[in-house]
Amino acid sequence: MNIWIIMGFELRRQLRSRTLLLNMFLLPLVLIFLLGASLSGVVGVQEADEIHPVRVAVVNNGGGGTEPSAIITAFLETPEVKGLMIPVQAESRAAAESGLRTSKYAYGVIVPAGFDREVQSGKKVSLEFILGKSHSDNIVAGTAFDNLLLELNYKQAAAVTLGPQALAASSAPAGKPGVVLGDLNNGGKTYSAAQFYAVSMLLMFLMYSGLTVIASLYGDKENHTLFRIQSMPVQDSQLFIGKMLGVGLVSILQCLTIILLSAWLFGVYWGNRPGLLLLFCLLMIIASMTLSVLVCLFSRSSATATNIINILVVVMTFASGGMAPLPDSWVNSVGVFTLNHWVQQAFIRMMLHSSLEQLLPNLWVMCFISAALFAAVIVSYRKVGYHG
């Protein structure tokens, strides 16, 4: 009964503080809006770029004599290739090179004489490519022609090794395109700067809830309230647990407020697993509160404990890439030693609709960290205690 009374009192005391409400509820939303709007072109996975058709100079004399190659002509007439390239017949290699220098063409292909004859005779075939000035155009056109050569040479090798019947088995199903545009991002989803900083600010301010723990524990000591409470039939453990529950409920309310209002006001999409999202938030709250309690139990003053928590929050947020995107080598080496890293990566993956198997390692790590910190608090409390 004493625990619930103390918890209710702590809850009312915190919710009456205007400074706490501004810092924990309003400030994160303001930062999400400012950072998301100002860094929208820097942070986040951008939408897939539109591929514009590439003008390709084709010197096609591979049919034998002066006739063009029927294989190359048929390849350039397919709908998939037409969406990627605009083939232009060039009279000679010199004309193609001249067009590339003047940017008339973006890419050049030289079909060797007798190309069709070599394909029909089962020999390995090749094309000569002349690169243009645009790297992206070179990749688009080169990939399409490379796929053609790979398919032709594969069929030739299969026919020589396994016999002519292997050609039918290795052919693509009817109606299946040879060139497919796709998004390599998980599930085709993307995340924006607003989503990135919503995750970062949520985790940072959940860690700052530890300052509320320190203010509550040291406040009673400095105001000599703890002496009067201990003179009543209230155990120290009941007082301690009641305070932690009160701070924890405020942190949960803060978490729900940031998630719901950021989704409503700024359109932040938090993924398709709300239950797992809240579970990670709860583990983050437990970890941040227990870490603050440990610092508080072994600090001599409120100022010392507050400075330690402030330094830890800033360092962990930066090392996990929460303030600015950092190289993967840094985030995956130094960042793994922070609380923010494991939860932030899980949130981003949920926004990208990653599978549950990709989220479980982060969940187990957070469970282990929370359990270890909770056990450390129990041991430390039994040795140090909460006294005036």
Residue, then its C-alpha position, 0 to 999 in steps of 0.5 A: m500500500n505504501i508503494w502505491i501511495i508514494m508512486g501516486f505522490e511522485l507521479r503528481r509531483q512530476l506532472r505539476s512541474r511545468t519545466l519537466l513537461l516542457n523539457m520532456f514532452l514539448l522539446p523533443l517534438v520541436l527538435i524532431f520538427l526542426l532537424g527533420a525539416s532542415l536535414s531532409g536532404v541529408v539524412g535518411v534513405q532517399e527515394a530511388d532515382e528515376i532512370h532516364p533512357v541513355r542514348v547509345a551509339v550502336v555500330n552494328n555490323g555483326g550480321g556478316g558483311t554489311e548486314p546488322s546483327a539480328i540478335i542485337t537488333a532483336f535485343l534493342e527492340t525489347p520493351e524492357v531495353k527500350g525503357l533504358m536505352i535509345p539506340v542510335q545507329a552509327e556508321s562507324r567507330a569514328a562516328a560513335e567516338s565523335g558523338l561521345r566527345t560532343s555528348k551526342y551519345a552517352y555510350g557506344v557499342i561496337v558489334p564485331a563482324g560475324f557476331d551472329r555467325e559466332v553465336q550460331s557456331g557455339k563460340k564465346v562472343s563479346l562486344e566492344f564498349i566505349l564509355g561516355k562521360s556519365h558514370s550512371d549512364n555507363i552503368v545502365a547501358g553496360t549492365a544491359f549489354d553485359n546481361l545479354l552476353l552472359e545469357l548468350n555465353y551461358k546458353q552456348a556453354a550449356a549446349v556444348t556441355l549438356g547437349p541442345q536440349a539444355l537450351a530449352a531448359s535454360s531459357a527464361p519463362a515466357g513473359k519474364p523480362g530480361v531486365v528488371l528495375g528494383d529497389l534494393n532497400n528492405g521491402g522497398k520502404t524508405y525512412s526520412a530525416a523526420q523518422f531518423y531524428a524522431v527515433s534519435m530524440l525519443l531515445m535521447f530524452l528517454m535516457y534523460s529521464g535518468l535526470t528525473v530519477i536523480a532529482s527525485l532521489y536527491g531532492d528528498k535528501e537535500n530538502h530533509t524530506l527523507f528524514r521525516i518519511q523514514s520516521m514513519p512506518v515506511q521501509d526504505s525499499q518501499l520508498f525507493i520502489g515507489k519513486m522508481l515506479g512514478v518516474g517510470l510511468v512518466s517516462i512511458l507517458q512521455c514515450l507514447t506522447i512523442i510517438l503519437l504526436s510525431a505521427w500525427l503532426f509530422g507524419v512519422y511512420w514508426g513501422n508495422r510492429p507497434g507491440l515490439l516498438l513499445l517493448f523496446c521503449l520499455l526496455m530502454i526506460i528500464a535500462s536508462m533508469t537503472l543506469s541513473v540509479l547506479v550513478c546516483l547510489f555511488s555519487r556524493s552529490s546531485a551535481t556529480a550524478t547529473n554531470i555524469i548522466n549528461i556526459l553519458v547521454v551525449v556520448m552515447t547519442f553521438a557514438s550511435g549516430g543519433m546526432a549525425p549519420l556516422p560511417d558504418s565502421w564507427v557505428n558498428s564498432v564503437g556504437v555497439f557499446t551504447l544503449n541507443h545503438w541497439v534500440q535505434q537500429a531496431f526502430i529503423r528496421m521496423m520502419l523498413h518492414s524488416s523481418l522478425e529474425q533481424l529484430l530478435p538479436n537487438l531484442w535479446v541484447m536489450c533484455f540482457i543489458s536491462a537485466a544486468l543493470f537491474a541486478a546491479v541496482i539490487v546488489s548496490y542498493r543492498k550495500v549502499g541503500y537509500h538513506g538521508 
